[in-house]
Amino acid sequence: MEKVLVAMSGGVDSSVSAYLLKKNGMAVEGVFFILYDEPANLNLAQKSAEFLKIPLHIQDLRNQFQKEVVEPFFEAYKKGLTPNPCVLCNRKIKFPTLKKFADKINAQYFSTGHYARILKIDRKPFLFKGIDPTKDQSYFIYGIERDCLERILFPLGELTKKEVKNIAQQLGIPL
């Protein structure tokens, strides 16, 4: 059975992503990243993982987040730029850490609740927009390393936000 590591935020998107991957026969494990003091959603991520009957790992990335995202954000802002901290976080923290932790637990894939798609052209993976034009998040993750694209799964890329909320409500996922 193939294994996938899912970044669990405690929200509907990551919870439904984990559910869909499990439903498709994958062994699913979750990981919650602590990026700042007293993360409000940790309890929700734990409840979702418990509901889905999957293990949840917790990774403390506060120091790295401060150094790689917060400080560069403020430095750029002081220079009159309008940086996007999500782009920095995804490129420098979230996806590299997911890849490294997936390797550690012998997971072939890693996943998030982003509304984006990976499509292969001539056997090479490319990042595409999700089908829901109101929820596309490919622009948040455009900067991730190409070698990550081979192993990323975006189960929500073919769904709308409304469909995802309906799945969560039908299952009774704690939110």
Disulfide bonds with the S-S distance in Angstrom:
none
